[in-house]
Amino acid sequence: KNEVEQSPQNLTAQEGEFITINCSYSVGISALHWLQQHPGGGIVSLFMLSSGKKKHGRLIATINIQEKHSSLHITASHPRDSAVYICAVFNTDKLIFGTGTRLQVFP
Amino acid sequence: GAGVSQSPRYKVAKRGQDVALRCDPISGHVSLFWYQQALGQGPEFLTYFQNEAQLDKSGLPSDRFFAERPEGSVSTLKIQRTQQEDSAVYLCASSSSDRGFYGYTFGSGTRLTVV
């Protein structure tokens, strides 16, 4: 079993829909990252969370430390949001990555 | 530079060939990480440098993999006698904080294909 699990693995949506991507982890962490990876490999850091909730534009990330669960929400989704979203947890001294959620938003 | 730069962007190697992948981190970033990302998978940790010291190489899959950062800035990941299972995207990330706790900047990766 992977230490970081994401769901769903693949997600399609119509433009404007509200998107939720989930991440569950089984190890102790000091922080959790949400990352966005576009085709071609470039990775952009979206959020780093250790508790509560963060918001940036149309993106919202929440974390529940007791339940070892985090969610990434995208409001009013747009085709340019199409990418792979990766959850990664900071454990001891390194990041452990989930396998990612591939999101496609159609106009 | 403004970001983490990796070169080459793409590399095709014949099985058995040695390859060297380069990472130029953001100037002044103390932490540097190498990750291997197989197709359809999340990145897997390979090795970590704090300045010139390689503090963790537990993720290197075999002794054919070697990484160095001799002056605490540019890093090179070398793979000797490449095998087909080495085909992956190799990602480099750097951070201004010790062990990258406060966040990372990733390069665009080097896509290695071993034929």
Chai-1 contact restraints between the chains, C-beta under 6 A:
chainA,res_idxA,chainB,res_idxB,connection_type,confidence,min_distance_angstrom,max_distance_angstrom,comment,restraint_id
A,G41,B,V89,contact,1.0,0.0,6.0,A-B,restraint_1
A,G41,B,S108,contact,1.0,0.0,6.0,A-B,restraint_2
A,G41,B,G109,contact,1.0,0.0,6.0,A-B,restraint_3
A,G42,B,S108,contact,1.0,0.0,6.0,A-B,restraint_4
A,I43,B,F106,contact,1.0,0.0,6.0,A-B,restraint_5
A,S45,B,G103,contact,1.0,0.0,6.0,A-B,restraint_6
A,M48,B,G103,contact,1.0,0.0,6.0,A-B,restraint_7
A,I86,B,G42,contact,1.0,0.0,6.0,A-B,restraint_8
A,D93,B,R99,contact,1.0,0.0,6.0,A-B,restraint_9
A,K94,B,F45,contact,1.0,0.0,6.0,A-B,restraint_10
A,F97,B,G42,contact,1.0,0.0,6.0,A-B,restraint_11
A,F97,B,P43,contact,1.0,0.0,6.0,A-B,restraint_12
A,G98,B,G42,contact,1.0,0.0,6.0,A-B,restraint_13
A,T99,B,Q41,contact,1.0,0.0,6.0,A-B,restraint_14
A,T99,B,G42,contact,1.0,0.0,6.0,A-B,restraint_15
A,G100,B,G42,contact,1.0,0.0,6.0,A-B,restraint_16
